[in-house]
Amino acid sequence: MSVPSAESKKTPQFAAVKLRPVEEKPASCCTTGECQQPEPELNASGERYSWRVAGMDCAACARKVENAVRQVNGVSQVQVAFATEKLTVIAQDDVRKRVEQAVEQAGYQLRGENSAPAPAPSPLRENLALMVLIVMMALSWGLEQFNHPLGQAAFIVTTLVGLWSIARQALRLIKSGSWFAIETLMSVAAIGALFIGATAEAAMVLVLFLIGERLEGWAASRARRGVSALMALKPDSAIRLRDGERQRVAASDLQPGDVIEVPAGGRLPSDGRLISPFASFDESALTGESVPVERTQGESVPAGATSVDRLVTLEVVSKSGESAIDRILKLIEEAEERRAPIERFIDRFSRIYTPAIMVVALLVAIIPPLLFAQPWLVWIYKGLALLLIGCPCALVISTPAAITSGLAAAARHGALIKGGAALEQLGSIRQVAFDKTGTLTVGKPQVTTITPLSGTDESELLALSAAVEQGSTHPLAQAIVLEAQRRKLLIPQAHGQRALAGRGIEATVNGQQILISAPDKLGQGAGDESLLAQIAQQESRGQTVVVVQRAGDVIGTIGLQDTLRDDAKEAVAGLHALGIQGVILTGDNPRAAAAIAAELGLAFRAGLLPEDKVSAVRALNQQAALAMVGDGINDAPAMKAATIGIAMGSGTDVALETADAALTHNRLTGLGQMIRLARATHRNIRQNIAMALGLKAIFLVTTLVGVTGLWLAVMADTGATVLVTANALRLLRSKA
């Protein structure tokens, strides 16, 4: 039927991950030409291969792995997702051996996509090299106090020991295409310091660098912990019931239609449909909803949910790799590709910044001695210090660190945001447009008024209407059928059911043509003034009215009403507190829309077709940045036209795939939380950039005037990197 626009609800499904073409430049923390990362557009044909990558400490490591794989012949597209530690390659032939060799040469390890995570090394083993270097540094300093030549020799040995792993990694990265990684700059600085006799500072530079690397790795693992916890939600095995027998099988072997058993306290290995009469499930890890959700027979339950209080039986409804958790992980991988404009700008800036700093450092080292007869050792020393100060690590990581933390915090609160670009756009929102049915309202209308005419009674009118609507997925149609079933009416058989575009739905029942339509689709003379007045009165109370005709004569009307979501008023009030205005864009009749709008204090535009919504969104978007919130197929074009589209978690697949963000917990109050978090992320990015550039500017001046040296220079770089990372991690504690 055609009144009003509202679509059937389906299981949320997010768009599959897209891969970057090989021709694009990779991004790396301290590289010159590897930071530009355009939006993904292409999907090449060929074989798809996936691995898990071990040994990545930060997003820069992911770019280094990507750069190494890009050099492999036969690879057409490659993507490395740091959050999920996943490498995906599309190639025309079998490149697995070559890819694995290239990644190992770059200093990282690969394992199978479905293999168990590598066990975390013990703290002692993980920090052994650093502790050895610190001990050697202390011994060297002690020897220096008593015997200068012996102390100098000890500092040289300490430097060479510390330089071994760093220089080796620098050579690996150079071979894989990353010429100016931080390891390369650090190796040049340490070797240069040895040549000019600054042995103690050469050793101290390496100690401080390794400490900074460990701190960065710890901070990055904190940011990735939420994703790791999500990956761990799915159990590796399941109990499958087949031919009366209970079989323990791998979760990856489950297929749609299989019947599984989950004990109390157990997690679902795949999306399922409940066969047991009822049960409570803890879905907090997926939706952020802390209260267990009651599910009844036939309802869907997502993978990763925990059966709270009883043994349950479910029918598997998702294929391996397509469960709710898998779709969220794919979305997170895709989000890493959708980078914020400010992040892309910083990357482009660093492409120029790093070689420029190297040229400046070289000029500082040679110009004063050559042109002004200054001492060579002093100015070479200052040039090396400048080289370390100029490393753009802190600057490059300042934006992705904040955005990664912001996205992780949003996911923890039940909001999925598709990348940094969407997060940045969300922070600029000044208006929100809402669809009505299923967004501001529950989306499950109920029959409230049945008005028979022309000698027809209520039961006959309802039964005829249910016959025409039976089998429809439209919420209004389902409400009419459910009401007839609730009253235990005998629903006659309908024949020749067909939807009339822009008019309604009709069918033949008991040999007579029955038409159900919106009041404004009545032909001239089909309704008298009293009928129209009665319809207007019902609509003014927020009801949606459908008119039933038999053989061209009106035999009655049915009024249906949806109810507001419990949190709709709170959500709108929260948006107003943020200075954000709201408007309802709906296909429903103006009177029903006016009743809802008045209750919420919103403006409204009613009677809109999908193309009308797009026009309205474009007009509003020209005034100020607009977010479109909806759940139906008819909302998807408007979402695409808005600055940012936000889908309700219960919405259709099309709406969820079109949207830039989704509220998985289906709570409208999450809108305000998302926007506050986006604005907090913007502030965090500005703070990070100020810290990164400010510290470098201070130490640049102090180095040139001779106040600070090499070890303080590396402290400036490492300290700035740790500071911006720690500042970004504050977003993970955001209450939003």
C-alpha positions in Angstrom: 0.0 0.0 0.0 1.1 3.6 -0.4 0.4 5.3 2.9 2.7 6.5 4.4 6.3 5.7 3.5 7.7 3.1 5.9 9.7 0.1 5.1 10.1 -3.4 6.4 12.9 -3.9 8.8 15.8 -6.3 8.1 18.9 -7.5 9.9 21.5 -4.7 9.8 24.1 -5.3 7.1 27.0 -3.0 6.4 28.8 -2.5 3.2 31.7 -4.8 2.4 35.2 -3.4 2.8 36.8 -1.7 -0.2 40.5 -2.0 -1.1 42.9 0.7 -2.2 44.5 0.4 -5.6 48.2 -0.5 -5.7 49.1 2.7 -7.5 48.3 4.9 -4.5 51.0 6.0 -2.1 51.0 4.4 1.4 51.0 6.4 4.5 53.8 6.1 7.1 54.5 7.9 10.3 57.9 9.3 9.3 58.0 9.1 5.5 58.0 11.7 2.8 55.9 10.4 0.1 53.7 7.8 1.7 51.0 9.7 3.6 48.6 10.6 0.8 45.7 8.1 1.0 42.7 8.9 -1.3 39.3 7.5 -0.7 38.9 3.9 -1.9 37.0 3.7 -5.2 38.1 0.6 -7.2 37.3 -3.1 -6.7 39.6 -5.1 -8.9 38.8 -8.6 -10.1 41.0 -11.5 -9.1 41.7 -13.9 -6.2 41.3 -12.5 -2.7 43.8 -13.5 0.0 43.7 -12.5 3.7 46.1 -12.8 6.7 46.5 -11.5 10.2 49.6 -9.3 10.8 51.6 -9.6 14.0 54.1 -7.0 15.2 52.3 -3.8 14.2 52.6 -1.1 17.0 50.8 1.8 15.3 48.9 2.9 12.2 52.3 3.8 10.6 53.3 0.1 10.8 50.2 -0.8 8.8 51.3 1.6 6.1 54.8 0.1 6.1 53.3 -3.4 5.6 51.1 -2.1 2.9 54.0 -0.4 1.1 56.0 -3.7 1.2 53.1 -5.7 -0.3 52.5 -3.1 -2.9 56.0 -3.9 -4.4 55.0 -7.6 -5.0 54.4 -8.4 -8.7 50.9 -9.5 -9.4 49.2 -7.6 -6.6 46.4 -5.4 -7.9 45.0 -4.1 -4.6 46.1 -4.2 -1.0 44.7 -3.0 2.3 46.0 -3.3 5.8 43.6 -2.5 8.7 45.5 -1.7 11.8 42.5 -2.0 14.1 41.8 -5.6 13.1 45.4 -6.5 12.2 44.1 -7.7 8.8 45.9 -7.7 5.5 43.8 -8.3 2.4 45.2 -8.6 -1.1 43.6 -9.0 -4.5 45.8 -10.5 -7.2 45.5 -12.1 -10.6 47.6 -15.2 -9.5 48.6 -17.0 -6.4 50.9 -14.5 -4.6 50.7 -15.9 -1.1 54.4 -17.0 -0.9 55.7 -13.7 -2.3 53.4 -11.6 0.0 54.5 -13.5 3.1 58.2 -13.1 2.1 57.7 -9.4 1.5 56.0 -8.8 4.8 58.7 -10.8 6.7 61.4 -8.8 5.0 59.7 -5.6 6.2 60.0 -7.0 9.8 56.5 -8.3 10.5 54.9 -11.7 10.7 51.8 -13.1 8.9 49.4 -15.9 10.1 46.2 -17.3 8.7 43.1 -15.1 8.7 41.2 -17.6 10.9 44.1 -18.6 13.1 44.1 -18.0 16.8 45.8 -14.8 17.9 49.5 -15.2 18.6 50.1 -15.4 22.3 51.3 -12.1 23.8 55.0 -12.2 24.7 55.9 -12.0 28.4 56.7 -8.5 29.6 60.2 -9.6 30.3 60.8 -10.9 26.8 59.1 -8.0 25.2 61.2 -5.4 27.1 64.4 -7.4 27.3 66.3 -5.4 24.6 65.3 -2.1 26.1 66.3 -3.2 29.6 69.7 -4.5 28.4 70.3 -1.2 26.7 69.4 0.8 29.8 71.8 -1.4 31.9 74.6 -0.9 29.4 73.9 2.9 29.4 74.2 3.0 33.2 77.4 1.0 33.1 78.9 3.2 30.4 78.0 6.3 32.4 79.7 4.8 35.5 82.8 3.9 33.6 82.9 7.4 32.1 83.1 8.9 35.6 86.3 6.9 36.4 88.0 6.4 33.0 87.2 8.6 30.1 88.6 6.5 27.2 87.0 3.3 28.6 83.7 5.2 29.1 83.7 6.4 25.5 84.4 2.9 24.3 81.5 1.6 26.4 79.1 4.3 25.0 80.2 3.2 21.4 79.4 -0.4 22.2 76.1 0.6 23.8 75.2 2.6 20.7 76.1 -0.2 18.3 74.1 -2.7 20.3 71.1 -0.4 20.3 71.6 0.5 16.6 71.7 -3.1 15.5 67.9 -3.8 15.5 67.0 -0.2 14.5 69.4 0.0 11.5 68.4 -3.5 10.4 64.7 -2.5 10.4 65.7 0.7 8.5 67.3 -1.4 5.8 64.3 -3.6 5.5 62.0 -0.6 5.1 64.3 1.0 2.5 64.1 -2.3 0.5 60.3 -2.3 0.8 60.0 1.3 -0.4 59.9 3.3 2.8 63.0 5.4 2.4 62.6 7.9 5.2 61.1 6.0 8.1 61.9 7.1 11.7 64.3 4.1 11.9 66.3 5.6 9.0 66.4 9.1 10.6 67.4 7.6 13.9 70.2 5.5 12.4 71.6 8.5 10.5 71.5 10.6 13.7 73.2 8.0 15.9 75.9 7.2 13.4 76.6 10.9 12.8 76.9 11.5 16.5 79.5 8.7 16.8 81.5 10.2 14.0 81.7 13.6 15.7 82.5 12.0 19.1 79.1 12.6 20.8 79.1 8.9 21.9 77.1 9.4 25.1 74.4 11.3 23.3 74.3 8.7 20.5 73.5 6.0 23.0 71.0 8.1 24.9 69.2 8.9 21.6 68.6 5.2 21.0 67.5 4.5 24.6 65.0 7.3 24.5 63.8 6.2 21.0 63.1 2.6 22.2 61.3 3.9 25.3 59.1 6.0 23.1 58.5 3.0 20.8 57.3 0.9 23.7 55.0 3.7 25.0 53.6 4.2 21.5 52.9 0.4 21.2 51.2 0.4 24.6 49.0 3.4 23.6 48.1 1.8 20.3 47.2 -1.5 21.9 44.9 0.4 24.3 43.1 2.0 21.3 42.8 -1.4 19.6 41.6 -3.2 22.7 37.9 -2.6 21.9 38.3 -4.2 18.5 40.2 -7.2 19.9 37.5 -7.7 22.5 34.9 -7.6 19.7 36.8 -10.3 17.7 36.9 -12.4 20.8 33.2 -12.4 21.3 32.5 -15.2 18.8 33.3 -18.7 20.2 35.5 -20.9 18.1 33.1 -23.9 18.3 29.4 -24.6 18.7 27.0 -27.4 19.6 25.0 -28.4 16.5 21.9 -30.6 16.8 21.5 -33.0 13.8 19.4 -36.1 13.6 18.9 -36.1 17.3 22.6 -35.9 18.1 24.7 -33.2 19.6 27.9 -32.5 17.7 30.6 -30.0 18.6 31.7 -28.3 15.3 33.9 -25.4 14.4 31.9 -22.1 14.3 33.1 -21.6 10.7 31.4 -24.8 9.6 27.9 -23.6 10.6 25.5 -22.9 7.7 22.1 -21.2 7.6 19.4 -23.6 8.6 21.6 -25.5 11.2 20.1 -25.8 14.6 22.5 -25.0 17.5 22.4 -25.1 21.3 23.8 -22.4 23.5 24.0 -23.0 27.3 23.3 -20.4 29.9 26.3 -18.0 29.9 27.4 -19.1 26.5 27.8 -16.8 23.5 26.2 -17.2 20.1 28.7 -18.2 17.4 26.5 -16.8 14.6 23.3 -14.8 14.1 20.4 -16.9 15.0 16.6 -17.1 15.1 15.3 -18.2 18.5 13.5 -21.6 18.5 13.0 -21.8 22.3 9.8 -20.1 23.6 11.7 -17.2 25.1 15.0 -16.2 26.7 17.0 -13.2 27.9 20.2 -12.1 26.1 23.0 -9.8 27.1 23.8 -7.8 23.9 25.8 -5.1 25.6 29.0 -5.9 23.8 27.4 -5.2 20.4 24.8 -2.5 21.2 26.0 -0.8 24.4 22.6 -1.7 26.0 23.4 -2.7 29.6 20.0 -4.3 30.3 19.4 -7.9 29.1 17.0 -8.0 26.1 14.0 -10.3 26.2 13.6 -12.4 23.0 10.6 -14.6 22.1 10.4 -17.5 19.6 11.1 -16.4 16.1 13.1 -13.3 17.0 16.6 -12.7 15.7 19.6 -12.7 18.1 23.0 -11.4 16.9 26.3 -13.3 17.1 28.2 -12.5 20.3 25.1 -12.1 22.5 25.2 -14.1 25.7 22.3 -16.3 26.9 21.6 -14.9 30.4 19.6 -17.5 32.2 18.9 -20.7 30.3 19.9 -23.2 27.7 18.5 -22.1 24.3 18.0 -23.5 20.9 18.4 -21.4 17.7 18.4 -21.7 14.0 21.5 -20.3 12.3 20.6 -17.5 9.9 24.1 -16.1 8.9 26.9 -17.6 6.8 30.4 -17.8 8.1 32.0 -14.3 8.0 28.6 -12.6 7.6 27.4 -12.4 11.2 26.7 -9.1 13.1 30.2 -9.1 14.5 31.8 -9.8 11.1 29.8 -7.0 9.6 30.9 -4.6 12.3 34.6 -5.6 11.9 34.3 -5.1 8.1 32.8 -1.7 8.8 35.8 -0.8 11.1 38.2 -1.9 8.4 36.3 0.3 5.9 36.4 3.1 8.4 40.2 3.2 8.3 39.9 3.9 4.6 37.5 6.9 4.9 39.9 9.4 6.3 39.1 12.9 7.6 40.0 15.8 5.3 42.2 17.2 8.1 44.0 13.9 8.3 44.6 13.9 4.5 45.9 17.4 4.7 48.4 16.5 7.5 49.6 13.6 5.4 50.1 15.8 2.3 51.9 18.4 4.5 54.2 15.7 5.9 55.2 14.7 2.3 56.8 18.1 1.9 57.7 18.6 5.5 60.1 15.6 5.9 62.4 16.2 2.9 62.3 19.9 3.7 63.5 19.3 7.2 66.3 17.0 5.9 67.5 19.7 3.5 67.3 22.3 6.3 69.3 20.0 8.6 71.9 19.5 5.9 72.2 23.3 5.3 72.5 24.0 9.0 75.4 21.5 9.1 77.4 22.8 6.2 76.5 26.5 5.5 78.0 28.1 8.7 81.3 26.2 8.4 81.6 26.8 4.7 80.5 30.5 4.5 81.2 31.8 8.0 84.2 29.7 9.2 82.2 28.2 12.0 83.5 25.0 13.6 82.3 21.9 11.7 81.6 19.6 14.6 79.4 22.1 16.4 77.2 22.7 13.4 77.1 19.0 12.2 75.9 18.3 15.8 73.2 20.9 15.5 72.2 19.6 12.0 71.8 16.1 13.5 69.7 17.4 16.4 67.5 19.3 13.9 67.0 16.1 11.9 65.6 14.4 15.0 63.5 17.4 16.0 62.0 17.6 12.5 60.7 14.0 12.4 57.0 14.4 11.8 55.9 11.4 13.8 53.9 13.3 16.4 52.3 15.6 13.8 51.3 12.7 11.5 49.9 10.6 14.3 48.1 13.5 16.0 45.0 13.2 13.8 44.6 9.4 13.3 45.3 8.7 17.0 42.4 11.0 18.0 40.1 9.7 15.2 40.8 6.1 16.1 40.1 6.8 19.7 36.9 8.7 18.8 35.6 5.9 16.6 36.4 3.3 19.2 34.6 5.4 21.9 31.6 5.8 19.6 31.4 2.0 19.0 31.5 1.4 22.7 28.5 3.6 23.1 26.6 1.7 20.4 27.3 4.1 17.4 29.2 3.0 14.4 30.8 5.9 12.4 32.3 5.0 9.0 35.6 6.6 9.2 37.3 9.9 10.0 35.6 11.8 7.3 32.2 11.0 8.7 33.4 11.9 12.2 34.7 15.3 11.1 31.4 16.0 9.2 29.4 15.0 12.3 31.1 17.6 14.4 30.0 20.3 12.0 26.3 19.4 12.1 23.9 22.3 12.9 20.6 20.7 11.8 19.1 17.2 12.0 16.3 16.0 9.7 14.3 13.0 11.0 12.2 10.5 9.2 9.1 9.9 11.3 8.0 6.2 11.1 10.5 3.9 12.6 12.9 6.7 13.5 11.0 9.1 15.9 8.3 6.5 16.4 8.5 2.8 17.2 7.6 1.9 13.7 4.9 -0.6 14.9 1.6 1.1 14.4 -1.6 -0.3 15.9 -5.2 -0.1 14.8 -6.9 2.4 17.0 -10.2 3.2 15.2 -12.4 1.2 12.8 -15.3 3.2 11.3 -17.6 1.0 9.1 -20.0 2.7 6.6 -22.6 1.6 4.1 -24.1 -1.1 6.3 -20.7 -2.8 6.9 -19.8 -3.9 10.5 -16.4 -3.6 12.1 -15.5 -7.3 11.8 -16.4 -7.4 8.1 -14.5 -4.2 7.3 -11.4 -5.4 9.2 -11.5 -9.0 7.7 -11.8 -7.6 4.1 -8.9 -5.2 4.7 -6.7 -8.0 6.3 -7.4 -10.2 3.3 -6.1 -7.5 0.9 -3.1 -6.7 3.1 -2.1 -10.3 4.0 1.5 -11.0 2.9 2.5 -7.4 2.8 5.6 -6.3 4.7 4.4 -2.7 5.2 4.0 -1.8 8.9 0.4 -0.5 8.4 -0.6 -3.6 6.5 0.9 -5.9 9.1 -0.9 -3.9 11.9 -4.3 -4.5 10.1 -3.6 -8.2 9.7 -2.5 -8.6 13.3 -5.6 -6.8 14.6 -7.8 -9.2 12.6 -5.9 -12.2 14.0 -6.1 -10.8 17.5 -9.9 -10.6 17.1 -9.9 -14.2 15.8 -11.6 -13.2 12.6 -11.9 -15.5 9.6 -9.8 -13.8 7.0 -11.2 -14.6 3.5 -8.9 -15.5 0.5 -7.8 -12.6 -1.7 -6.9 -13.0 -5.4 -5.1 -10.8 -7.8 -3.4 -8.6 -5.2 -1.5 -5.7 -6.8 0.0 -2.5 -5.6 -1.1 0.6 -7.4 1.8 3.0 -7.7 1.0 6.2 -5.9 -2.5 5.1 -5.1 -2.8 2.1 -2.8 -3.3 -1.7 -3.0 -6.3 -3.7 -4.4 -7.4 -7.3 -4.6 -10.5 -9.4 -5.4 -12.2 -10.8 -2.3 -15.4 -12.8 -2.5 -15.7 -11.8 -6.2 -15.6 -8.1 -5.4 -12.8 -5.5 -5.9 -11.5 -4.1 -2.6 -9.2 -1.1 -2.7 -7.3 0.3 0.2 -5.8 3.8 -0.2 -4.9 7.0 1.6 -7.7 9.6 2.0 -6.0 12.0 -0.5 -6.2 9.3 -3.2 -10.0 9.2 -3.1 -11.6 10.0 -6.4 -13.9 13.0 -6.7 -17.3 12.3 -5.1 -16.0 9.1 -3.4 -16.4 10.6 0.1 -18.9 13.1 1.5 -18.1 16.1 3.7 -18.9 14.2 7.0 -16.4 11.5 6.1 -13.7 14.0 5.2 -14.3 15.9 8.5 -14.1 12.7 10.5 -10.8 11.7 8.7 -9.4 15.2 9.4 -10.3 14.9 13.1 -8.5 11.5 13.4 -5.4 12.8 11.6 -5.3 15.9 13.8 -4.9 13.4 16.7 -1.9 11.9 15.0 -3.6 8.9 13.4 -2.9 7.6 10.0 -6.2 6.8 8.2 -6.7 4.4 5.3 -10.0 4.3 3.3 -11.5 1.0 2.2 -13.6 0.9 -1.0 -15.6 -2.0 -2.4 -16.6 -1.9 -6.0 -15.9 1.9 -5.9 -18.0 2.6 -2.8 -16.4 3.7 0.5 -17.3 1.0 3.1 -15.3 2.4 6.0 -12.0 3.8 7.3 -9.3 2.4 9.6 -7.2 4.6 11.8 -3.8 3.5 12.9 -1.3 5.2 15.2 2.3 4.8 15.9 3.8 5.7 19.3 6.8 7.9 20.0 10.0 6.2 21.0 10.5 6.5 24.7 13.7 8.5 24.3 12.5 10.8 21.4 11.8 13.8 23.6 15.1 13.4 25.5 17.0 13.1 22.3 15.5 16.2 20.7 16.0 18.2 23.9 19.7 17.1 23.9 20.1 18.3 20.4 18.6 21.6 21.2 21.0 22.0 24.1 23.9 21.5 21.5 22.4 24.3 19.4 21.1 21.9 16.8 17.7 22.5 15.2 15.5 19.6 14.0 12.9 19.0 11.3 10.7 16.0 10.5 10.6 14.9 6.8 7.9 12.3 6.3 5.6 10.8 3.7 2.8 10.7 6.3 -0.2 13.0 6.1 0.4 16.6 7.4 -2.0 16.3 10.4 -0.4 13.2 11.8 3.1 14.7 11.2 1.9 17.9 12.9 0.8 16.0 16.0 4.2 14.3 16.4 6.1 17.6 15.6 4.1 19.5 18.2 4.8 16.9 20.9 8.6 17.1 20.1 8.9 20.8 19.4 10.1 20.3 15.8 9.3 21.8 12.5 7.9 19.3 9.9 7.3 18.8 6.2 4.8 16.1 5.4 3.4 14.2 2.4 6.9 13.8 0.9 7.9 11.3 -1.7 11.6 10.1 -1.7 12.5 12.7 -4.3 10.8 15.4 -2.3 12.9 14.4 0.8 16.0 14.8 -1.3 15.0 18.2 -2.5 14.2 19.3 1.1 17.5 17.9 2.4 19.5 19.8 -0.3 17.7 23.0 0.4 18.3 22.7 4.2 21.9 21.6 3.6 22.6 24.9 1.8 21.6 26.8 5.0 23.8 24.7 7.4 25.4 21.3 7.7 22.6 18.7 8.0 22.4 15.2 9.3 19.5 13.0 7.9 18.3 10.3 10.3 16.2 7.4 8.9 15.6 3.7 8.7 13.8 2.9 5.4 14.7 2.4 1.8 12.9 5.6 1.0 15.3 7.5 3.3 18.5 6.3 1.6 18.5 9.0 -1.2 18.0 11.7 1.4 20.8 10.3 3.6 23.1 10.4 0.6 22.2 14.0 -0.2 22.8 15.2 3.4 26.1 16.2 4.9 26.0 13.0 6.8 23.4 10.1 6.8 22.6 8.3 10.1 20.7 5.0 10.1 18.8 3.5 12.9 20.2 0.0 13.8 16.8 -1.6 13.1 16.7 -0.1 9.6 16.8 -1.7 6.2 20.0 -2.9 4.6 19.9 -0.1 2.0 19.6 2.6 4.6 22.4 1.1 6.7 24.8 0.7 3.7 24.0 4.3 2.5 24.5 5.9 5.9 27.7 7.3 7.1 26.9 6.2 10.7 24.5 3.9 12.4 23.0 3.7 15.9 23.3 0.0 16.6 21.5 0.2 19.9 18.6 1.9 18.2 18.4 4.7 20.8 17.9 8.3 19.6 19.8 9.7 22.5 22.9 8.3 20.8 22.6 11.2 18.3 23.6 13.8 20.9 26.3 11.5 22.2 27.8 11.1 18.7 27.9 14.8 18.0 29.4 15.6 21.4 32.1 13.0 20.8 32.8 14.3 17.3 33.2 17.8 18.6 35.5 16.5 21.4 37.5 14.7 18.8 37.9 18.0 16.8 39.2 19.7 20.0 41.5 16.8 20.6 43.0 17.0 17.1 43.6 20.8 17.5 45.3 20.2 20.8 47.5 17.4 19.4 48.6 19.5 16.4 49.4 22.4 18.7 51.5 20.2 21.0 53.3 18.5 18.1 54.3 21.8 16.3 54.8 23.8 19.5 57.3 21.4 21.0 59.2 21.2 17.7 59.3 25.0 17.4 60.6 25.4 20.9 63.4 22.8 20.5 64.2 24.0 17.0 65.1 27.5 18.4 66.9 26.1 21.5 69.0 23.7 19.4 70.0 26.4 16.9 71.2 28.7 19.8 73.0 25.8 21.4 70.9 25.3 24.5 69.7 21.7 23.7 71.4 18.8 22.1 70.7 15.4 20.6 69.2 13.6 23.5 66.8 16.4 24.2 65.9 16.5 20.5 64.9 12.9 20.5 63.0 13.6 23.8 61.2 16.4 21.9 60.1 14.0 19.1 59.3 10.9 21.3 57.8 13.1 24.0 55.5 14.8 21.6 54.4 11.5 20.0 53.6 10.0 23.5 51.9 13.2 24.5 49.6 13.4 21.5 48.8 9.6 21.8 48.0 9.9 25.5 45.9 12.9 24.8 44.0 11.0 22.1 43.4 8.1 24.5 41.4 10.5 26.8 38.6 10.1 24.2 38.3 6.4 25.1 37.2 7.5 28.6 34.6 10.0 27.2 31.1 9.6 28.6 29.7 11.3 25.5 
